[in-house]
Amino acid sequence: MTLITAHRILIATAVVFFLFYALWEFAHRTGAGGLGSPVRGAMALLAAAVLAIYFTTLRRRRASPGGTDRGGTR
């Protein structure tokens, strides 16, 4: 497994986690007028959206025929 593949797996897992957490917060919000839970849910949705956008940029990057993503050698 290449490093970029592992990175993609971790980013996709983070997106799923943040979506689950947002749903959890919206489902378990307090009825006493507290804004903490809805705010945390909204922030989790925002984090999921940002990571999903980042994930789509990773999908566009393809490995070159030489096996490296971008140029340069060490």
PyMOL Python script that loads the backbone (N, CA, C, O; Angstrom):
from pymol import cmd

cmd.read_pdbstr("""\
ATOM      1  N   MET A   1       0.846  -1.165   0.000  1.00  0.00           N
ATOM      2  CA  MET A   1       0.000   0.000   0.000  1.00  0.00           C
ATOM      3  C   MET A   1       0.897   1.236   0.000  1.00  0.00           C
ATOM      4  O   MET A   1       1.873   1.325   0.745  1.00  0.00           O
ATOM      5  N   THR A   2       0.538   2.170  -0.849  1.00  0.00           N
ATOM      6  CA  THR A   2       1.322   3.391  -0.919  1.00  0.00           C
ATOM      7  C   THR A   2       0.846   4.381   0.146  1.00  0.00           C
ATOM      8  O   THR A   2      -0.231   4.229   0.724  1.00  0.00           O
ATOM      9  N   LEU A   3       1.653   5.369   0.382  1.00  0.00           N
ATOM     10  CA  LEU A   3       1.324   6.378   1.381  1.00  0.00           C
ATOM     11  C   LEU A   3       0.070   7.158   0.995  1.00  0.00           C
ATOM     12  O   LEU A   3      -0.748   7.472   1.860  1.00  0.00           O
ATOM     13  N   ILE A   4      -0.094   7.476  -0.286  1.00  0.00           N
ATOM     14  CA  ILE A   4      -1.272   8.235  -0.715  1.00  0.00           C
ATOM     15  C   ILE A   4      -2.545   7.410  -0.551  1.00  0.00           C
ATOM     16  O   ILE A   4      -3.604   7.963  -0.254  1.00  0.00           O
ATOM     17  N   THR A   5      -2.454   6.095  -0.739  1.00  0.00           N
ATOM     18  CA  THR A   5      -3.619   5.229  -0.534  1.00  0.00           C
ATOM     19  C   THR A   5      -4.019   5.220   0.933  1.00  0.00           C
ATOM     20  O   THR A   5      -5.202   5.329   1.256  1.00  0.00           O
ATOM     21  N   ALA A   6      -3.054   5.092   1.811  1.00  0.00           N
ATOM     22  CA  ALA A   6      -3.345   5.133   3.252  1.00  0.00           C
ATOM     23  C   ALA A   6      -3.940   6.481   3.638  1.00  0.00           C
ATOM     24  O   ALA A   6      -4.851   6.542   4.463  1.00  0.00           O
ATOM     25  N   HIS A   7      -3.436   7.555   3.053  1.00  0.00           N
ATOM     26  CA  HIS A   7      -3.943   8.897   3.332  1.00  0.00           C
ATOM     27  C   HIS A   7      -5.401   9.014   2.883  1.00  0.00           C
ATOM     28  O   HIS A   7      -6.230   9.572   3.602  1.00  0.00           O
ATOM     29  N   ARG A   8      -5.708   8.495   1.711  1.00  0.00           N
ATOM     30  CA  ARG A   8      -7.081   8.530   1.206  1.00  0.00           C
ATOM     31  C   ARG A   8      -8.027   7.760   2.122  1.00  0.00           C
ATOM     32  O   ARG A   8      -9.143   8.207   2.386  1.00  0.00           O
ATOM     33  N   ILE A   9      -7.582   6.606   2.603  1.00  0.00           N
ATOM     34  CA  ILE A   9      -8.410   5.796   3.505  1.00  0.00           C
ATOM     35  C   ILE A   9      -8.685   6.560   4.793  1.00  0.00           C
ATOM     36  O   ILE A   9      -9.817   6.572   5.276  1.00  0.00           O
ATOM     37  N   LEU A  10      -7.662   7.196   5.352  1.00  0.00           N
ATOM     38  CA  LEU A  10      -7.839   7.951   6.589  1.00  0.00           C
ATOM     39  C   LEU A  10      -8.750   9.164   6.397  1.00  0.00           C
ATOM     40  O   LEU A  10      -9.563   9.464   7.271  1.00  0.00           O
ATOM     41  N   ILE A  11      -8.629   9.854   5.282  1.00  0.00           N
ATOM     42  CA  ILE A  11      -9.475  11.020   5.025  1.00  0.00           C
ATOM     43  C   ILE A  11     -10.925  10.583   4.844  1.00  0.00           C
ATOM     44  O   ILE A  11     -11.834  11.223   5.373  1.00  0.00           O
ATOM     45  N   ALA A  12     -11.151   9.501   4.103  1.00  0.00           N
ATOM     46  CA  ALA A  12     -12.515   9.004   3.914  1.00  0.00           C
ATOM     47  C   ALA A  12     -13.126   8.567   5.242  1.00  0.00           C
ATOM     48  O   ALA A  12     -14.308   8.804   5.493  1.00  0.00           O
ATOM     49  N   THR A  13     -12.328   7.934   6.085  1.00  0.00           N
ATOM     50  CA  THR A  13     -12.809   7.526   7.402  1.00  0.00           C
ATOM     51  C   THR A  13     -13.164   8.744   8.246  1.00  0.00           C
ATOM     52  O   THR A  13     -14.160   8.723   8.970  1.00  0.00           O
ATOM     53  N   ALA A  14     -12.377   9.789   8.165  1.00  0.00           N
ATOM     54  CA  ALA A  14     -12.652  11.013   8.920  1.00  0.00           C
ATOM     55  C   ALA A  14     -13.951  11.662   8.446  1.00  0.00           C
ATOM     56  O   ALA A  14     -14.715  12.171   9.266  1.00  0.00           O
ATOM     57  N   VAL A  15     -14.214  11.653   7.144  1.00  0.00           N
ATOM     58  CA  VAL A  15     -15.459  12.218   6.621  1.00  0.00           C
ATOM     59  C   VAL A  15     -16.652  11.459   7.193  1.00  0.00           C
ATOM     60  O   VAL A  15     -17.618  12.067   7.653  1.00  0.00           O
ATOM     61  N   VAL A  16     -16.582  10.130   7.163  1.00  0.00           N
ATOM     62  CA  VAL A  16     -17.675   9.311   7.699  1.00  0.00           C
ATOM     63  C   VAL A  16     -17.849   9.566   9.196  1.00  0.00           C
ATOM     64  O   VAL A  16     -18.976   9.682   9.678  1.00  0.00           O
ATOM     65  N   PHE A  17     -16.749   9.653   9.925  1.00  0.00           N
ATOM     66  CA  PHE A  17     -16.828   9.922  11.360  1.00  0.00           C
ATOM     67  C   PHE A  17     -17.510  11.256  11.641  1.00  0.00           C
ATOM     68  O   PHE A  17     -18.403  11.323  12.486  1.00  0.00           O
ATOM     69  N   PHE A  18     -17.103  12.321  10.947  1.00  0.00           N
ATOM     70  CA  PHE A  18     -17.688  13.634  11.194  1.00  0.00           C
ATOM     71  C   PHE A  18     -19.172  13.665  10.833  1.00  0.00           C
ATOM     72  O   PHE A  18     -19.951  14.338  11.508  1.00  0.00           O
ATOM     73  N   LEU A  19     -19.578  12.952   9.786  1.00  0.00           N
ATOM     74  CA  LEU A  19     -20.998  12.874   9.459  1.00  0.00           C
ATOM     75  C   LEU A  19     -21.771  12.158  10.561  1.00  0.00           C
ATOM     76  O   LEU A  19     -22.844  12.606  10.965  1.00  0.00           O
ATOM     77  N   PHE A  20     -21.225  11.048  11.043  1.00  0.00           N
ATOM     78  CA  PHE A  20     -21.865  10.320  12.133  1.00  0.00           C
ATOM     79  C   PHE A  20     -21.955  11.192  13.387  1.00  0.00           C
ATOM     80  O   PHE A  20     -22.994  11.226  14.047  1.00  0.00           O
ATOM     81  N   TYR A  21     -20.888  11.882  13.710  1.00  0.00           N
ATOM     82  CA  TYR A  21     -20.873  12.737  14.898  1.00  0.00           C
ATOM     83  C   TYR A  21     -21.889  13.874  14.773  1.00  0.00           C
ATOM     84  O   TYR A  21     -22.557  14.216  15.749  1.00  0.00           O
ATOM     85  N   ALA A  22     -22.007  14.455  13.590  1.00  0.00           N
ATOM     86  CA  ALA A  22     -22.985  15.521  13.390  1.00  0.00           C
ATOM     87  C   ALA A  22     -24.401  14.997  13.602  1.00  0.00           C
ATOM     88  O   ALA A  22     -25.211  15.645  14.265  1.00  0.00           O
ATOM     89  N   LEU A  23     -24.697  13.839  13.048  1.00  0.00           N
ATOM     90  CA  LEU A  23     -26.023  13.248  13.253  1.00  0.00           C
ATOM     91  C   LEU A  23     -26.267  12.936  14.719  1.00  0.00           C
ATOM     92  O   LEU A  23     -27.372  13.130  15.225  1.00  0.00           O
ATOM     93  N   TRP A  24     -25.240  12.456  15.397  1.00  0.00           N
ATOM     94  CA  TRP A  24     -25.346  12.165  16.830  1.00  0.00           C
ATOM     95  C   TRP A  24     -25.675  13.440  17.614  1.00  0.00           C
ATOM     96  O   TRP A  24     -26.560  13.437  18.469  1.00  0.00           O
ATOM     97  N   GLU A  25     -24.971  14.507  17.323  1.00  0.00           N
ATOM     98  CA  GLU A  25     -25.199  15.772  18.040  1.00  0.00           C
ATOM     99  C   GLU A  25     -26.592  16.323  17.765  1.00  0.00           C
ATOM    100  O   GLU A  25     -27.252  16.811  18.682  1.00  0.00           O
ATOM    101  N   PHE A  26     -27.045  16.252  16.525  1.00  0.00           N
ATOM    102  CA  PHE A  26     -28.382  16.764  16.212  1.00  0.00           C
ATOM    103  C   PHE A  26     -29.466  15.907  16.860  1.00  0.00           C
ATOM    104  O   PHE A  26     -30.508  16.428  17.259  1.00  0.00           O
ATOM    105  N   ALA A  27     -29.234  14.606  16.969  1.00  0.00           N
ATOM    106  CA  ALA A  27     -30.228  13.717  17.558  1.00  0.00           C
ATOM    107  C   ALA A  27     -30.277  13.828  19.074  1.00  0.00           C
ATOM    108  O   ALA A  27     -31.323  13.566  19.668  1.00  0.00           O
ATOM    109  N   HIS A  28     -29.177  14.208  19.718  1.00  0.00           N
ATOM    110  CA  HIS A  28     -29.107  14.240  21.173  1.00  0.00           C
ATOM    111  C   HIS A  28     -28.978  15.653  21.730  1.00  0.00           C
ATOM    112  O   HIS A  28     -28.390  15.853  22.793  1.00  0.00           O
ATOM    113  N   ARG A  29     -29.516  16.614  21.026  1.00  0.00           N
ATOM    114  CA  ARG A  29     -29.420  17.987  21.529  1.00  0.00           C
ATOM    115  C   ARG A  29     -30.311  18.162  22.753  1.00  0.00           C
ATOM    116  O   ARG A  29     -31.318  17.472  22.912  1.00  0.00           O
ATOM    117  N   THR A  30     -29.934  19.065  23.585  1.00  0.00           N
ATOM    118  CA  THR A  30     -30.676  19.287  24.825  1.00  0.00           C
ATOM    119  C   THR A  30     -31.911  20.134  24.533  1.00  0.00           C
ATOM    120  O   THR A  30     -31.885  21.007  23.666  1.00  0.00           O
ATOM    121  N   GLY A  31     -32.971  19.873  25.252  1.00  0.00           N
ATOM    122  CA  GLY A  31     -34.220  20.593  25.037  1.00  0.00           C
ATOM    123  C   GLY A  31     -34.324  21.880  25.833  1.00  0.00           C
ATOM    124  O   GLY A  31     -35.327  22.585  25.724  1.00  0.00           O
ATOM    125  N   ALA A  32     -33.328  22.201  26.623  1.00  0.00           N
ATOM    126  CA  ALA A  32     -33.393  23.375  27.491  1.00  0.00           C
ATOM    127  C   ALA A  32     -32.911  24.640  26.797  1.00  0.00           C
ATOM    128  O   ALA A  32     -32.543  25.605  27.467  1.00  0.00           O
ATOM    129  N   GLY A  33     -32.905  24.656  25.489  1.00  0.00           N
ATOM    130  CA  GLY A  33     -32.493  25.857  24.780  1.00  0.00           C
ATOM    131  C   GLY A  33     -31.002  26.007  24.632  1.00  0.00           C
ATOM    132  O   GLY A  33     -30.526  27.064  24.219  1.00  0.00           O
ATOM    133  N   GLY A  34     -30.248  24.968  24.961  1.00  0.00           N
ATOM    134  CA  GLY A  34     -28.797  25.043  24.819  1.00  0.00           C
ATOM    135  C   GLY A  34     -28.387  25.007  23.356  1.00  0.00           C
ATOM    136  O   GLY A  34     -28.951  24.257  22.559  1.00  0.00           O
ATOM    137  N   LEU A  35     -27.409  25.815  23.015  1.00  0.00           N
ATOM    138  CA  LEU A  35     -26.942  25.876  21.636  1.00  0.00           C
ATOM    139  C   LEU A  35     -25.690  25.032  21.399  1.00  0.00           C
ATOM    140  O   LEU A  35     -25.212  24.937  20.268  1.00  0.00           O
ATOM    141  N   GLY A  36     -25.166  24.430  22.441  1.00  0.00           N
ATOM    142  CA  GLY A  36     -23.909  23.705  22.298  1.00  0.00           C
ATOM    143  C   GLY A  36     -23.987  22.551  21.316  1.00  0.00           C
ATOM    144  O   GLY A  36     -23.126  22.412  20.447  1.00  0.00           O
ATOM    145  N   SER A  37     -25.004  21.730  21.447  1.00  0.00           N
ATOM    146  CA  SER A  37     -25.110  20.552  20.601  1.00  0.00           C
ATOM    147  C   SER A  37     -25.339  20.898  19.127  1.00  0.00           C
ATOM    148  O   SER A  37     -24.662  20.333  18.269  1.00  0.00           O
ATOM    149  N   PRO A  38     -26.260  21.799  18.802  1.00  0.00           N
ATOM    150  CA  PRO A  38     -26.425  22.152  17.390  1.00  0.00           C
ATOM    151  C   PRO A  38     -25.188  22.819  16.786  1.00  0.00           C
ATOM    152  O   PRO A  38     -24.889  22.629  15.607  1.00  0.00           O
ATOM    153  N   VAL A  39     -24.482  23.590  17.587  1.00  0.00           N
ATOM    154  CA  VAL A  39     -23.262  24.240  17.093  1.00  0.00           C
ATOM    155  C   VAL A  39     -22.193  23.184  16.817  1.00  0.00           C
ATOM    156  O   VAL A  39     -21.522  23.232  15.786  1.00  0.00           O
ATOM    157  N   ARG A  40     -22.034  22.229  17.739  1.00  0.00           N
ATOM    158  CA  ARG A  40     -21.069  21.148  17.512  1.00  0.00           C
ATOM    159  C   ARG A  40     -21.451  20.325  16.284  1.00  0.00           C
ATOM    160  O   ARG A  40     -20.583  19.917  15.513  1.00  0.00           O
ATOM    161  N   GLY A  41     -22.747  20.082  16.102  1.00  0.00           N
ATOM    162  CA  GLY A  41     -23.205  19.349  14.924  1.00  0.00           C
ATOM    163  C   GLY A  41     -22.903  20.097  13.634  1.00  0.00           C
ATOM    164  O   GLY A  41     -22.463  19.502  12.650  1.00  0.00           O
ATOM    165  N   ALA A  42     -23.140  21.388  13.645  1.00  0.00           N
ATOM    166  CA  ALA A  42     -22.860  22.203  12.462  1.00  0.00           C
ATOM    167  C   ALA A  42     -21.358  22.242  12.160  1.00  0.00           C
ATOM    168  O   ALA A  42     -20.948  22.177  11.001  1.00  0.00           O
ATOM    169  N   MET A  43     -20.554  22.349  13.204  1.00  0.00           N
ATOM    170  CA  MET A  43     -19.099  22.350  13.003  1.00  0.00           C
ATOM    171  C   MET A  43     -18.616  21.006  12.461  1.00  0.00           C
ATOM    172  O   MET A  43     -17.699  20.956  11.640  1.00  0.00           O
ATOM    173  N   ALA A  44     -19.229  19.928  12.918  1.00  0.00           N
ATOM    174  CA  ALA A  44     -18.866  18.604  12.408  1.00  0.00           C
ATOM    175  C   ALA A  44     -19.253  18.477  10.932  1.00  0.00           C
ATOM    176  O   ALA A  44     -18.507  17.897  10.143  1.00  0.00           O
ATOM    177  N   LEU A  45     -20.408  19.016  10.562  1.00  0.00           N
ATOM    178  CA  LEU A  45     -20.794  19.008   9.140  1.00  0.00           C
ATOM    179  C   LEU A  45     -19.827  19.837   8.303  1.00  0.00           C
ATOM    180  O   LEU A  45     -19.482  19.457   7.184  1.00  0.00           O
ATOM    181  N   LEU A  46     -19.399  20.952   8.840  1.00  0.00           N
ATOM    182  CA  LEU A  46     -18.430  21.785   8.132  1.00  0.00           C
ATOM    183  C   LEU A  46     -17.105  21.041   7.948  1.00  0.00           C
ATOM    184  O   LEU A  46     -16.510  21.072   6.871  1.00  0.00           O
ATOM    185  N   ALA A  47     -16.653  20.378   9.007  1.00  0.00           N
ATOM    186  CA  ALA A  47     -15.406  19.610   8.913  1.00  0.00           C
ATOM    187  C   ALA A  47     -15.541  18.486   7.895  1.00  0.00           C
ATOM    188  O   ALA A  47     -14.606  18.228   7.136  1.00  0.00           O
ATOM    189  N   ALA A  48     -16.688  17.816   7.866  1.00  0.00           N
ATOM    190  CA  ALA A  48     -16.916  16.740   6.888  1.00  0.00           C
ATOM    191  C   ALA A  48     -16.888  17.297   5.472  1.00  0.00           C
ATOM    192  O   ALA A  48     -16.325  16.674   4.572  1.00  0.00           O
ATOM    193  N   ALA A  49     -17.487  18.461   5.268  1.00  0.00           N
ATOM    194  CA  ALA A  49     -17.511  19.064   3.939  1.00  0.00           C
ATOM    195  C   ALA A  49     -16.110  19.452   3.477  1.00  0.00           C
ATOM    196  O   ALA A  49     -15.733  19.195   2.334  1.00  0.00           O
ATOM    197  N   VAL A  50     -15.346  20.068   4.368  1.00  0.00           N
ATOM    198  CA  VAL A  50     -13.980  20.476   4.014  1.00  0.00           C
ATOM    199  C   VAL A  50     -13.120  19.254   3.682  1.00  0.00           C
ATOM    200  O   VAL A  50     -12.377  19.262   2.700  1.00  0.00           O
ATOM    201  N   LEU A  51     -13.221  18.215   4.496  1.00  0.00           N
ATOM    202  CA  LEU A  51     -12.448  17.010   4.221  1.00  0.00           C
ATOM    203  C   LEU A  51     -12.918  16.300   2.949  1.00  0.00           C
ATOM    204  O   LEU A  51     -12.107  15.707   2.238  1.00  0.00           O
ATOM    205  N   ALA A  52     -14.204  16.356   2.661  1.00  0.00           N
ATOM    206  CA  ALA A  52     -14.712  15.751   1.432  1.00  0.00           C
ATOM    207  C   ALA A  52     -14.175  16.489   0.198  1.00  0.00           C
ATOM    208  O   ALA A  52     -13.827  15.866  -0.805  1.00  0.00           O
ATOM    209  N   ILE A  53     -14.115  17.805   0.286  1.00  0.00           N
ATOM    210  CA  ILE A  53     -13.536  18.575  -0.816  1.00  0.00           C
ATOM    211  C   ILE A  53     -12.065  18.228  -0.986  1.00  0.00           C
ATOM    212  O   ILE A  53     -11.592  18.052  -2.108  1.00  0.00           O
ATOM    213  N   TYR A  54     -11.343  18.130   0.119  1.00  0.00           N
ATOM    214  CA  TYR A  54      -9.936  17.741   0.060  1.00  0.00           C
ATOM    215  C   TYR A  54      -9.780  16.347  -0.537  1.00  0.00           C
ATOM    216  O   TYR A  54      -8.862  16.105  -1.320  1.00  0.00           O
ATOM    217  N   PHE A  55     -10.676  15.429  -0.170  1.00  0.00           N
ATOM    218  CA  PHE A  55     -10.617  14.069  -0.693  1.00  0.00           C
ATOM    219  C   PHE A  55     -10.793  14.055  -2.206  1.00  0.00           C
ATOM    220  O   PHE A  55     -10.133  13.281  -2.900  1.00  0.00           O
ATOM    221  N   THR A  56     -11.683  14.907  -2.725  1.00  0.00           N
ATOM    222  CA  THR A  56     -11.867  14.940  -4.181  1.00  0.00           C
ATOM    223  C   THR A  56     -10.622  15.468  -4.892  1.00  0.00           C
ATOM    224  O   THR A  56     -10.344  15.073  -6.024  1.00  0.00           O
ATOM    225  N   THR A  57      -9.873  16.354  -4.241  1.00  0.00           N
ATOM    226  CA  THR A  57      -8.630  16.802  -4.874  1.00  0.00           C
ATOM    227  C   THR A  57      -7.591  15.691  -4.872  1.00  0.00           C
ATOM    228  O   THR A  57      -6.758  15.621  -5.776  1.00  0.00           O
ATOM    229  N   LEU A  58      -7.631  14.822  -3.870  1.00  0.00           N
ATOM    230  CA  LEU A  58      -6.712  13.688  -3.844  1.00  0.00           C
ATOM    231  C   LEU A  58      -7.052  12.678  -4.937  1.00  0.00           C
ATOM    232  O   LEU A  58      -6.157  12.054  -5.506  1.00  0.00           O
ATOM    233  N   ARG A  59      -8.327  12.519  -5.227  1.00  0.00           N
ATOM    234  CA  ARG A  59      -8.740  11.563  -6.249  1.00  0.00           C
ATOM    235  C   ARG A  59      -8.258  11.984  -7.617  1.00  0.00           C
ATOM    236  O   ARG A  59      -8.022  11.129  -8.470  1.00  0.00           O
ATOM    237  N   ARG A  60      -8.104  13.273  -7.854  1.00  0.00           N
ATOM    238  CA  ARG A  60      -7.646  13.757  -9.159  1.00  0.00           C
ATOM    239  C   ARG A  60      -6.159  13.511  -9.386  1.00  0.00           C
ATOM    240  O   ARG A  60      -5.700  13.443 -10.525  1.00  0.00           O
ATOM    241  N   ARG A  61      -5.426  13.382  -8.312  1.00  0.00           N
ATOM    242  CA  ARG A  61      -3.987  13.164  -8.436  1.00  0.00           C
ATOM    243  C   ARG A  61      -3.724  11.712  -8.771  1.00  0.00           C
ATOM    244  O   ARG A  61      -4.152  10.810  -8.051  1.00  0.00           O
ATOM    245  N   ARG A  62      -3.032  11.493  -9.845  1.00  0.00           N
ATOM    246  CA  ARG A  62      -2.696  10.140 -10.279  1.00  0.00           C
ATOM    247  C   ARG A  62      -1.186   9.968 -10.221  1.00  0.00           C
ATOM    248  O   ARG A  62      -0.422  10.914 -10.414  1.00  0.00           O
ATOM    249  N   ALA A  63      -0.786   8.754  -9.953  1.00  0.00           N
ATOM    250  CA  ALA A  63       0.652   8.460  -9.933  1.00  0.00           C
ATOM    251  C   ALA A  63       1.194   8.484 -11.359  1.00  0.00           C
ATOM    252  O   ALA A  63       0.530   8.035 -12.293  1.00  0.00           O
ATOM    253  N   SER A  64       2.384   9.003 -11.514  1.00  0.00           N
ATOM    254  CA  SER A  64       3.023   9.013 -12.818  1.00  0.00           C
ATOM    255  C   SER A  64       3.502   7.604 -13.154  1.00  0.00           C
ATOM    256  O   SER A  64       3.583   6.759 -12.262  1.00  0.00           O
ATOM    257  N   PRO A  65       3.820   7.331 -14.419  1.00  0.00           N
ATOM    258  CA  PRO A  65       4.279   5.995 -14.793  1.00  0.00           C
ATOM    259  C   PRO A  65       5.519   5.536 -14.019  1.00  0.00           C
ATOM    260  O   PRO A  65       5.747   4.336 -13.868  1.00  0.00           O
ATOM    261  N   GLY A  66       6.316   6.486 -13.532  1.00  0.00           N
ATOM    262  CA  GLY A  66       7.507   6.146 -12.775  1.00  0.00           C
ATOM    263  C   GLY A  66       7.214   5.708 -11.352  1.00  0.00           C
ATOM    264  O   GLY A  66       8.101   5.189 -10.675  1.00  0.00           O
ATOM    265  N   GLY A  67       5.978   5.907 -10.880  1.00  0.00           N
ATOM    266  CA  GLY A  67       5.594   5.457  -9.555  1.00  0.00           C
ATOM    267  C   GLY A  67       5.545   6.534  -8.493  1.00  0.00           C
ATOM    268  O   GLY A  67       5.182   6.244  -7.353  1.00  0.00           O
ATOM    269  N   THR A  68       5.899   7.769  -8.824  1.00  0.00           N
ATOM    270  CA  THR A  68       5.829   8.841  -7.840  1.00  0.00           C
ATOM    271  C   THR A  68       4.714   9.796  -8.224  1.00  0.00           C
ATOM    272  O   THR A  68       4.393   9.943  -9.404  1.00  0.00           O
ATOM    273  N   ASP A  69       4.129  10.438  -7.240  1.00  0.00           N
ATOM    274  CA  ASP A  69       3.048  11.375  -7.508  1.00  0.00           C
ATOM    275  C   ASP A  69       3.555  12.654  -8.148  1.00  0.00           C
ATOM    276  O   ASP A  69       3.008  13.121  -9.147  1.00  0.00           O
ATOM    277  N   ARG A  70       4.582  13.201  -7.578  1.00  0.00           N
ATOM    278  CA  ARG A  70       5.121  14.459  -8.098  1.00  0.00           C
ATOM    279  C   ARG A  70       6.629  14.322  -8.210  1.00  0.00           C
ATOM    280  O   ARG A  70       7.246  13.458  -7.586  1.00  0.00           O
ATOM    281  N   GLY A  71       7.199  15.190  -9.017  1.00  0.00           N
ATOM    282  CA  GLY A  71       8.612  15.104  -9.337  1.00  0.00           C
ATOM    283  C   GLY A  71       9.541  15.207  -8.153  1.00  0.00           C
ATOM    284  O   GLY A  71       9.112  15.223  -6.999  1.00  0.00           O
ATOM    285  N   GLY A  72      10.797  15.276  -8.453  1.00  0.00           N
ATOM    286  CA  GLY A  72      11.803  15.406  -7.422  1.00  0.00           C
ATOM    287  C   GLY A  72      12.310  14.077  -6.913  1.00  0.00           C
ATOM    288  O   GLY A  72      11.549  13.127  -6.731  1.00  0.00           O
ATOM    289  N   THR A  73      13.582  14.030  -6.692  1.00  0.00           N
ATOM    290  CA  THR A  73      14.191  12.832  -6.134  1.00  0.00           C
ATOM    291  C   THR A  73      15.020  13.235  -4.944  1.00  0.00           C
ATOM    292  O   THR A  73      15.423  14.392  -4.823  1.00  0.00           O
ATOM    293  N   ARG A  74      15.270  12.320  -4.091  1.00  0.00           N
ATOM    294  CA  ARG A  74      16.083  12.619  -2.899  1.00  0.00           C
ATOM    295  C   ARG A  74      17.449  12.042  -3.059  1.00  0.00           C
ATOM    296  O   ARG A  74      18.287  12.181  -2.168  1.00  0.00           O
TER     297      ARG A  74
END
""", "prot")
cmd.dss("prot")
cmd.show_as("cartoon", "prot")
cmd.util.cbc("prot")
cmd.orient("prot")
